Amino acid sequence: MQTVIYVVREFKFKGYLPEQLQALPIESLLPLLNSRQRRSLDKRVGKFMTDEKRKLREEIKRSREGKSTDEIKTHLRDMIILPDMIGVTIKVHNGKEFVPVSIRPEMVGHYVGEYSITNKRVQHGAPGVGSSRSSLYVPLK
């Protein structure tokens, strides 16, 4: 009888462990990101890092340090997930309600809004009277 050993694969983001990513400054993280995210973060002093995004990052920092116990709610769907957000749960607005999103290392470089779906699957019911030409002649019970 053979013994099977399962090795849990450790996640690496382009060769870096999550702990190493968290230690990196944004300037050295930029070359690792895709071009769209890199371009947005390059302009973080200007258009990208608005006051709302700065406040959200400060809130995340406070909750990671344990200073704040409030749940983090945001409408900022275009916020890029950075390594310092790993392990935090953020409630992201999807147009109707706030959907909780727990940030994992695999999400780095993606947008927060990608994990809060804005539409539901359509579930059609039975057609009603008048939905087609032939349904006009169906007797009603």
KOLDRENNU-670982 format. One line per field, with one value per atom (N, C-alpha, C, CB): y, z, x; atom name; residue number from 1. Coordinates in Angstrom, 1 decimal, decimal comma. Glycine has a CB too. Example, Ala and Ser with C-alpha at 12.3 -4.5 7.8 and 13.67 -1.06 7.14 Angstrom:
2
py: (-5,7  -4,5  -3,3  -4,5  -2,2  -1,1  0,0  -0,6) $
pz: (7,8  7,8  7,8  9,0  7,1  7,1  7,9  5,7) $
px: (13,2  12,3  13,2  11,3  12,8  13,7  12,9  14,1) $
a: (N  CA  C  CB  N  CA  C  CB) $
k: (1  1  1  1  2  2  2  2) $
//
This chain:
141
py: (-1,2  0,0  1,2  0,0  2,1  3,4  4,5  3,8  5,3  6,4  7,6  6,7  8,3  9,5  10,7  9,5  11,6  12,8  14,0  13,0  14,8  15,9  17,2  16,1  17,9  19,1  20,3  19,2  21,1  22,3  23,3  22,9  23,8  24,7  26,1  24,7  26,8  28,1  29,1  28,4  30,1  31,1  32,1  31,8  32,3  33,4  34,3  32,7  35,6  36,6  37,0  37,8  36,4  36,7  36,5  38,1  35,4  35,0  35,5  35,5  36,3  36,8  36,2  38,4  35,9  35,4  36,6  34,7  36,4  37,5  38,4  37,0  37,8  38,5  39,5  37,6  39,0  39,8  40,9  38,9  40,6  41,7  42,8  41,1  42,5  43,5  44,4  42,8  43,9  44,6  45,6  43,7  45,3  46,1  47,4  45,3  48,5  49,8  49,8  51,0  50,7  50,7  50,9  51,8  51,6  51,9  50,6  52,8  49,6  48,4  47,3  47,8  47,6  46,7  47,0  46,9  48,3  48,7  47,8  50,1  47,4  46,6  45,2  46,4  44,8  43,5  43,4  42,9  44,6  44,7  44,8  45,9  44,5  44,7  46,2  44,1  46,4  47,8  48,7  47,8  48,3  49,2  49,6  48,5  48,7  49,0  49,8  47,7  49,5  50,3  51,7  49,6  51,9  53,2  54,0  53,2  53,4  54,1  54,5  53,2  53,5  53,8  54,8  52,5  54,9  55,8  57,2  55,7  57,4  58,7  58,9  59,0  58,1  58,1  59,4  57,1  60,3  61,6  62,4  62,3  62,2  63,0  62,4  63,2  61,8  61,3  60,1  61,1  59,1  57,8  57,9  56,8  58,4  58,5  59,7  58,5  59,6  60,6  60,6  60,5  61,6  61,6  60,4  62,9  59,9  58,7  57,5  58,4  57,3  56,2  56,3  56,0  57,5  57,6  57,3  59,1  57,7  57,4  55,9  58,2  55,3  53,8  53,1  53,3  53,5  52,9  53,1  53,4  54,3  54,6  53,7  56,1  53,6  52,7  51,3  52,8  50,8  49,4  49,3  49,0  50,3  50,3  50,2  51,5  51,1  51,1  49,7  52,2  49,1  47,9  46,7  47,5  46,8  45,8  45,9  45,9  47,1  47,4  47,1  48,8  47,0  46,7  47,9  45,8  49,1  50,3  50,6  51,5  50,0  50,2  48,9  51,0  48,8  47,6  47,8  47,2  49,0  49,2  48,4  50,7  48,0  47,3  48,4  46,5  48,0  48,9  48,8  48,6  49,9  49,9  50,9  50,2  50,5  51,5  51,3  51,2  52,4  52,5  52,5  53,7  52,5  52,6  51,2  53,1  50,9  49,7  49,7  49,4  50,9  50,9  51,0  52,2  50,7  50,6  49,4  50,7  49,5  48,4  47,7  48,8  46,4  45,7  45,7  44,3  46,2  46,3  45,3  47,7  44,9  43,9  44,2  43,6  45,5  45,9  45,7  47,4  45,3  45,0  43,6  45,5  42,7  41,2  40,9  40,5  40,1  39,7  40,5  39,6  41,6  42,5  42,1  44,0  42,3  42,1  43,5  41,2  43,8  45,1  44,8  45,8  45,6  45,5  46,5  45,8  45,9  46,7  46,8  46,1  48,0  48,3  47,8  49,8  47,0  46,5  47,2  45,0  48,3  49,1  48,9  48,6  47,9  47,6  47,4  46,4  46,6  46,3  46,2  45,0  46,1  46,0  44,5  46,7  44,0  42,6  42,5  42,1  41,6  41,4  40,7  40,6  41,3  40,7  40,5  41,6  39,3  39,1  39,0  37,8  39,9  40,0  38,9  41,4  38,2  37,1  37,5  35,7  36,8  37,2  37,0  36,3  36,1  35,9  37,2  34,7  38,0  39,2  40,4  39,5  40,4  41,5  41,9  41,2  43,2  43,7  43,8  42,9  43,2  43,2  44,4  41,9  44,7  45,8  45,2  46,5  46,0  45,5  45,2  46,6  46,0  45,8  44,4  46,9  43,8  42,5  41,4  42,1  41,6  40,6  40,9  40,4  41,9  42,2  42,4  43,6  41,3  41,2  42,2  39,8  42,9  43,9  43,4  45,1  42,3  41,8  40,4  41,9  40,0  38,7  37,9  38,7  36,5  35,7  35,8  34,2  35,9  36,1  34,7  36,7  34,7  33,4  33,7  32,9  33,3  33,6  32,6  33,4  33,2  32,4  32,0  33,2  31,5  31,1  32,4  30,3  32,4  33,6  33,9  33,4  35,1  35,6  35,7  36,9  36,1  36,3  37,6  36,5  37,4  38,5  38,6  39,8  37,6  37,5  37,1  36,6  36,4  36,0  36,0  34,6  35,8  35,9  34,7  35,9  33,5  32,3  32,3  31,1  33,1  33,0  33,8  33,6  34,6  35,3  34,3  36,3  33,1  32,2  31,1  31,5  31,2  30,2  30,5  30,2  29,5  29,8  30,1  28,7  31,0  31,3  30,4  32,8  30,0  29,1  29,9  28,0) $
pz: (0,0  0,0  0,0  1,2  -0,9  -1,0  -0,2  -2,5  0,3  1,1  0,1  2,3  0,0  -0,8  0,0  -1,6  -0,4  0,4  -0,5  0,7  0,1  -0,6  -0,1  -0,4  -1,1  -0,7  -1,1  -1,5  -0,1  -0,3  -1,1  1,0  -2,2  -3,0  -2,4  -4,5  -2,3  -1,7  -2,8  -1,0  -2,6  -3,6  -3,7  -3,3  -5,0  -5,2  -6,3  -5,6  -6,1  -7,1  -7,8  -6,4  -9,0  -9,9  -9,1  -10,4  -8,4  -7,7  -6,2  -8,4  -5,8  -4,4  -3,6  -4,5  -2,3  -1,3  -0,9  -0,2  -0,3  0,2  1,2  0,8  2,1  3,1  2,5  4,1  1,4  0,7  -0,1  -0,3  -0,6  -1,3  -0,4  -2,0  0,8  1,8  2,2  3,0  2,1  2,5  1,4  3,0  0,2  -1,0  -1,0  -2,3  -1,3  -1,6  -2,9  -1,5  -3,1  -4,3  -5,6  -4,3  -5,5  -6,6  -7,1  -6,2  -6,2  -6,7  -7,0  -5,6  -6,6  -7,0  -8,4  -5,9  -8,8  -10,1  -11,3  -10,4  -11,4  -12,6  -12,5  -12,6  -11,4  -11,3  -11,8  -9,9  -11,8  -12,2  -13,7  -11,5  -14,1  -15,5  -15,9  -15,8  -17,2  -17,7  -17,3  -19,2  -17,3  -16,9  -15,5  -17,1  -14,6  -13,2  -12,9  -12,3  -13,6  -13,5  -14,0  -14,4  -15,0  -15,5  -14,5  -16,9  -13,9  -13,0  -11,7  -12,6  -11,2  -10,0  -10,2  -9,4  -11,5  -11,8  -11,6  -13,2  -11,8  -11,7  -10,3  -12,8  -9,3  -8,0  -7,4  -7,1  -7,6  -7,0  -7,7  -7,2  -8,9  -9,6  -9,5  -11,1  -10,6  -10,7  -9,9  -12,1  -9,8  -9,2  -7,7  -9,5  -7,0  -5,5  -5,1  -4,9  -5,3  -4,8  -3,3  -5,5  -2,8  -1,3  -0,8  -0,9  -1,5  -1,1  -1,0  -2,0  -2,0  -2,0  -0,9  -3,4  -0,6  0,5  1,8  0,5  2,0  3,2  3,3  3,2  2,2  2,3  2,7  0,9  2,1  2,5  4,0  1,6  4,5  5,9  6,8  6,2  6,4  7,1  7,2  6,5  6,0  6,0  6,9  4,5  6,9  7,7  9,2  7,4  9,6  11,0  11,4  11,2  10,5  10,9  10,9  9,8  10,1  10,2  11,5  9,0  12,0  13,2  14,4  13,3  14,2  15,3  16,0  16,3  15,4  16,0  15,7  15,6  14,6  14,3  14,2  12,9  14,7  14,7  13,7  16,0  13,2  12,2  11,0  11,9  10,4  9,1  8,0  8,7  7,0  6,0  4,8  5,5  4,5  3,4  2,4  3,8  1,1  0,1  -1,2  -0,2  -2,0  -3,3  -4,4  -3,5  -3,9  -4,8  -5,5  -4,1  -6,6  -7,3  -8,2  -8,2  -8,4  -9,3  -8,5  -10,2  -7,2  -6,4  -6,7  -4,8  -7,0  -7,3  -5,9  -8,1  -5,9  -4,7  -4,6  -4,6  -3,5  -3,2  -2,1  -2,9  -2,0  -1,0  0,4  -1,1  0,8  2,1  2,5  2,4  1,6  1,8  2,1  0,7  2,0  2,1  3,5  1,8  3,6  4,9  5,5  5,9  4,8  5,3  4,5  5,1  5,2  4,5  4,3  5,3  3,0  2,7  2,1  1,6  2,5  1,9  0,7  2,9  -0,5  -1,7  -2,3  -2,8  -2,6  -3,1  -4,5  -3,0  -4,8  -6,2  -6,9  -6,1  -6,4  -7,0  -6,2  -8,4  -5,4  -4,6  -3,1  -5,1  -2,8  -1,5  -1,4  -1,0  -0,1  0,1  0,2  1,4  -0,7  -0,7  0,0  -2,2  1,0  1,7  0,7  3,0  0,7  -0,2  0,8  -1,4  1,0  1,8  0,8  2,7  1,1  0,1  0,4  0,2  -0,6  -0,6  -1,4  -1,0  -1,3  -2,1  -3,6  -1,6  -4,0  -5,4  -6,1  -5,7  -5,3  -5,8  -6,1  -4,9  -5,7  -5,9  -7,3  -5,3  -7,6  -9,0  -9,7  -9,8  -9,1  -9,7  -9,0  -9,4  -9,6  -9,1  -8,0  -10,2  -7,0  -5,9  -6,5  -4,8  -7,5  -8,1  -8,9  -9,1  -9,2  -9,9  -9,0  -10,4  -7,7  -6,8  -6,2  -5,7  -6,7  -6,3  -7,5  -5,4  -7,9  -9,1  -9,1  -9,4  -10,2  -10,2  -10,8  -11,0  -11,4  -12,0  -11,5  -13,5  -11,5  -11,1  -12,4  -10,1  -12,3  -13,4  -13,5  -13,1  -14,8  -15,1  -15,0  -16,5  -14,2  -14,1  -14,6  -12,6  -15,8  -16,4  -15,9  -18,0  -15,7  -15,3  -16,5  -14,3  -16,2  -17,3  -18,0  -16,8  -19,3  -20,0  -19,7  -21,6  -19,6  -19,3  -20,5  -18,5  -20,2  -21,3  -22,1  -20,8  -23,4  -24,3  -24,6  -23,6  -24,1  -24,4  -25,8  -23,4  -26,4  -27,8  -28,5  -28,0  -29,8  -30,5  -30,1  -32,0  -29,9  -29,6  -28,2  -29,9  -27,3  -25,9  -25,7  -25,0  -26,7  -26,6  -26,6  -27,7  -27,2  -27,3  -26,2  -28,6  -25,2  -24,2  -23,2  -23,5  -22,9  -21,9  -20,5  -21,9  -19,8  -18,4  -17,5  -18,1  -16,4  -15,5  -14,4  -14,9) $
px: (0,8  0,0  0,9  -1,0  0,6  1,4  0,8  1,5  1,6  1,2  1,2  2,0  0,1  0,0  0,2  -1,4  1,1  1,4  0,9  2,9  0,0  -0,5  0,3  -2,0  0,8  1,5  0,6  2,9  0,3  -0,5  0,4  -1,0  -0,1  0,6  0,5  0,2  1,6  1,7  1,4  3,0  0,6  0,3  1,4  -1,0  1,8  2,9  2,3  4,2  2,5  2,1  3,4  1,4  3,5  4,7  6,0  4,6  6,0  7,3  7,4  8,4  6,5  6,5  5,4  6,3  5,8  4,8  4,0  5,5  2,8  2,0  2,7  0,7  3,5  4,2  5,2  4,9  5,9  6,9  6,2  7,7  5,0  4,3  3,9  3,0  3,5  3,0  4,2  2,4  5,4  6,6  7,0  7,7  6,6  7,1  6,4  6,8  7,2  6,5  5,8  7,6  4,9  4,1  4,9  3,0  6,0  6,9  7,5  8,0  7,9  8,4  7,4  9,4  6,1  5,0  4,5  3,9  4,6  4,1  4,5  4,5  5,8  6,2  5,6  7,7  5,1  4,4  3,0  4,5  2,4  0,9  0,7  0,3  -0,5  -0,8  -0,8  -2,2  -0,8  -0,6  -1,7  -0,5  -2,9  -4,0  -3,9  -5,4  -3,6  -3,4  -2,2  -3,4  -1,1  0,1  -0,1  1,2  -0,8  -1,1  -1,9  -1,8  -2,9  -3,8  -3,0  -5,0  -2,2  -1,4  -0,3  -0,9  0,2  1,3  0,8  1,7  -0,5  -1,1  -1,8  -2,1  -1,4  -2,1  -2,1  -1,5  -1,1  -1,0  -2,1  0,4  -2,4  -3,4  -4,8  -3,0  -5,2  -6,6  -7,0  -6,9  -6,1  -6,5  -6,7  -5,4  -5,8  -5,9  -6,7  -4,6  -8,0  -8,9  -9,0  -10,3  -9,7  -9,8  -10,6  -10,6  -11,6  -12,3  -11,4  -13,5  -10,6  -9,7  -8,6  -9,0  -8,1  -7,2  -7,9  -6,7  -9,1  -9,8  -10,1  -11,2  -10,4  -10,6  -9,4  -11,1  -8,2  -7,0  -6,6  -5,8  -6,9  -6,7  -7,6  -6,9  -8,9  -9,8  -9,3  -11,2  -8,8  -8,3  -7,1  -7,9  -6,2  -5,0  -5,4  -4,1  -6,4  -6,9  -7,5  -7,9  -8,3  -8,9  -7,8  -10,0  -6,8  -5,7  -5,0  -4,8  -4,8  -4,1  -4,9  -3,5  -6,2  -7,2  -7,7  -6,5  -7,5  -7,9  -9,4  -7,1  -9,9  -11,3  -12,0  -11,4  -13,2  -14,0  -15,2  -14,5  -15,4  -16,5  -16,3  -16,6  -17,4  -17,3  -17,0  -18,6  -16,2  -15,8  -16,8  -14,3  -17,5  -18,4  -17,9  -19,9  -18,1  -17,6  -18,4  -16,1  -18,4  -19,0  -17,9  -19,9  -16,7  -15,5  -15,2  -14,3  -15,9  -15,7  -14,5  -16,9  -13,9  -12,7  -11,4  -12,8  -11,5  -10,3  -9,5  -10,7  -8,2  -7,4  -6,9  -6,1  -7,0  -6,7  -5,1  -7,3  -4,6  -3,2  -2,8  -2,7  -1,6  -1,2  -1,5  0,3  -1,6  -1,8  -3,3  -1,5  -4,1  -5,6  -5,8  -6,4  -4,8  -5,1  -5,5  -3,7  -6,6  -7,1  -8,2  -6,0  -8,6  -9,6  -10,9  -9,2  -12,1  -13,4  -14,0  -14,3  -14,3  -14,9  -16,2  -14,0  -17,2  -18,5  -18,6  -19,7  -18,8  -18,8  -20,2  -17,9  -20,6  -22,0  -22,1  -22,3  -23,2  -23,4  -24,5  -23,6  -25,0  -26,1  -27,4  -26,3  -27,5  -28,7  -28,3  -29,4  -27,2  -26,9  -25,4  -27,5  -24,9  -23,4  -23,1  -23,0  -22,2  -21,8  -20,5  -21,8  -20,3  -19,1  -18,0  -19,2  -16,8  -15,8  -14,6  -15,4  -14,1  -12,9  -11,7  -13,0  -10,8  -9,7  -8,6  -9,1  -8,3  -7,3  -6,1  -7,9  -5,0  -3,8  -4,0  -2,6  -4,8  -5,1  -5,7  -5,9  -6,3  -7,1  -6,2  -8,2  -4,9  -4,1  -4,0  -2,6  -4,2  -4,1  -5,5  -3,2  -6,5  -7,8  -8,6  -8,6  -9,7  -10,6  -11,5  -11,4  -11,9  -12,8  -14,2  -12,9  -14,6  -15,9  -16,1  -16,2  -15,0  -15,0  -15,6  -13,7  -15,6  -16,0  -17,4  -15,0  -18,0  -19,4  -20,2  -19,4  -20,9  -21,6  -22,8  -22,1  -23,0  -24,1  -25,4  -23,6  -25,4  -26,7  -26,9  -26,7  -28,2  -28,6  -29,0  -29,8  -28,9  -29,3  -30,8  -28,9  -31,3  -32,7  -33,4  -32,9  -34,4  -35,2  -36,6  -35,2  -36,9  -38,1  -39,2  -38,0  -40,4  -41,6  -42,4  -42,4  -43,6  -44,4  -44,9  -45,7  -45,1  -45,6  -47,0  -45,5  -47,3  -48,7  -49,6  -48,6  -50,8  -51,8  -51,3  -53,2  -51,3  -50,9  -49,4  -51,3  -48,7  -47,2  -47,0  -46,5  -47,9  -47,7  -49,1  -47,0  -49,2  -50,4  -51,3  -50,2  -50,7  -51,6  -52,1  -50,7  -51,5  -51,9  -53,2  -50,8  -53,7  -54,9  -56,1  -55,1  -55,9  -57,0  -57,0  -57,0  -56,1  -56,0  -57,1  -54,6  -58,0  -59,0  -58,5  -60,1  -59,0  -58,6  -59,4  -58,8  -58,8  -59,5  -60,1  -58,5) $
a: (N  CA  C  CB  N  CA  C  CB  N  CA  C  CB  N  CA  C  CB  N  CA  C  CB  N  CA  C  CB  N  CA  C  CB  N  CA  C  CB  N  CA  C  CB  N  CA  C  CB  N  CA  C  CB  N  CA  C  CB  N  CA  C  CB  N  CA  C  CB  N  CA  C  CB  N  CA  C  CB  N  CA  C  CB  N  CA  C  CB  N  CA  C  CB  N  CA  C  CB  N  CA  C  CB  N  CA  C  CB  N  CA  C  CB  N  CA  C  CB  N  CA  C  CB  N  CA  C  CB  N  CA  C  CB  N  CA  C  CB  N  CA  C  CB  N  CA  C  CB  N  CA  C  CB  N  CA  C  CB  N  CA  C  CB  N  CA  C  CB  N  CA  C  CB  N  CA  C  CB  N  CA  C  CB  N  CA  C  CB  N  CA  C  CB  N  CA  C  CB  N  CA  C  CB  N  CA  C  CB  N  CA  C  CB  N  CA  C  CB  N  CA  C  CB  N  CA  C  CB  N  CA  C  CB  N  CA  C  CB  N  CA  C  CB  N  CA  C  CB  N  CA  C  CB  N  CA  C  CB  N  CA  C  CB  N  CA  C  CB  N  CA  C  CB  N  CA  C  CB  N  CA  C  CB  N  CA  C  CB  N  CA  C  CB  N  CA  C  CB  N  CA  C  CB  N  CA  C  CB  N  CA  C  CB  N  CA  C  CB  N  CA  C  CB  N  CA  C  CB  N  CA  C  CB  N  CA  C  CB  N  CA  C  CB  N  CA  C  CB  N  CA  C  CB  N  CA  C  CB  N  CA  C  CB  N  CA  C  CB  N  CA  C  CB  N  CA  C  CB  N  CA  C  CB  N  CA  C  CB  N  CA  C  CB  N  CA  C  CB  N  CA  C  CB  N  CA  C  CB  N  CA  C  CB  N  CA  C  CB  N  CA  C  CB  N  CA  C  CB  N  CA  C  CB  N  CA  C  CB  N  CA  C  CB  N  CA  C  CB  N  CA  C  CB  N  CA  C  CB  N  CA  C  CB  N  CA  C  CB  N  CA  C  CB  N  CA  C  CB  N  CA  C  CB  N  CA  C  CB  N  CA  C  CB  N  CA  C  CB  N  CA  C  CB  N  CA  C  CB  N  CA  C  CB  N  CA  C  CB  N  CA  C  CB  N  CA  C  CB  N  CA  C  CB  N  CA  C  CB  N  CA  C  CB  N  CA  C  CB  N  CA  C  CB  N  CA  C  CB  N  CA  C  CB  N  CA  C  CB  N  CA  C  CB  N  CA  C  CB  N  CA  C  CB  N  CA  C  CB  N  CA  C  CB  N  CA  C  CB  N  CA  C  CB  N  CA  C  CB  N  CA  C  CB  N  CA  C  CB  N  CA  C  CB  N  CA  C  CB  N  CA  C  CB  N  CA  C  CB  N  CA  C  CB  N  CA  C  CB  N  CA  C  CB  N  CA  C  CB  N  CA  C  CB  N  CA  C  CB  N  CA  C  CB  N  CA  C  CB  N  CA  C  CB  N  CA  C  CB  N  CA  C  CB  N  CA  C  CB  N  CA  C  CB) $
k: (1  1  1  1  2  2  2  2  3  3  3  3  4  4  4  4  5  5  5  5  6  6  6  6  7  7  7  7  8  8  8  8  9  9  9  9  10  10  10  10  11  11  11  11  12  12  12  12  13  13  13  13  14  14  14  14  15  15  15  15  16  16  16  16  17  17  17  17  18  18  18  18  19  19  19  19  20  20  20  20  21  21  21  21  22  22  22  22  23  23  23  23  24  24  24  24  25  25  25  25  26  26  26  26  27  27  27  27  28  28  28  28  29  29  29  29  30  30  30  30  31  31  31  31  32  32  32  32  33  33  33  33  34  34  34  34  35  35  35  35  36  36  36  36  37  37  37  37  38  38  38  38  39  39  39  39  40  40  40  40  41  41  41  41  42  42  42  42  43  43  43  43  44  44  44  44  45  45  45  45  46  46  46  46  47  47  47  47  48  48  48  48  49  49  49  49  50  50  50  50  51  51  51  51  52  52  52  52  53  53  53  53  54  54  54  54  55  55  55  55  56  56  56  56  57  57  57  57  58  58  58  58  59  59  59  59  60  60  60  60  61  61  61  61  62  62  62  62  63  63  63  63  64  64  64  64  65  65  65  65  66  66  66  66  67  67  67  67  68  68  68  68  69  69  69  69  70  70  70  70  71  71  71  71  72  72  72  72  73  73  73  73  74  74  74  74  75  75  75  75  76  76  76  76  77  77  77  77  78  78  78  78  79  79  79  79  80  80  80  80  81  81  81  81  82  82  82  82  83  83  83  83  84  84  84  84  85  85  85  85  86  86  86  86  87  87  87  87  88  88  88  88  89  89  89  89  90  90  90  90  91  91  91  91  92  92  92  92  93  93  93  93  94  94  94  94  95  95  95  95  96  96  96  96  97  97  97  97  98  98  98  98  99  99  99  99  100  100  100  100  101  101  101  101  102  102  102  102  103  103  103  103  104  104  104  104  105  105  105  105  106  106  106  106  107  107  107  107  108  108  108  108  109  109  109  109  110  110  110  110  111  111  111  111  112  112  112  112  113  113  113  113  114  114  114  114  115  115  115  115  116  116  116  116  117  117  117  117  118  118  118  118  119  119  119  119  120  120  120  120  121  121  121  121  122  122  122  122  123  123  123  123  124  124  124  124  125  125  125  125  126  126  126  126  127  127  127  127  128  128  128  128  129  129  129  129  130  130  130  130  131  131  131  131  132  132  132  132  133  133  133  133  134  134  134  134  135  135  135  135  136  136  136  136  137  137  137  137  138  138  138  138  139  139  139  139  140  140  140  140  141  141  141  141) $
//
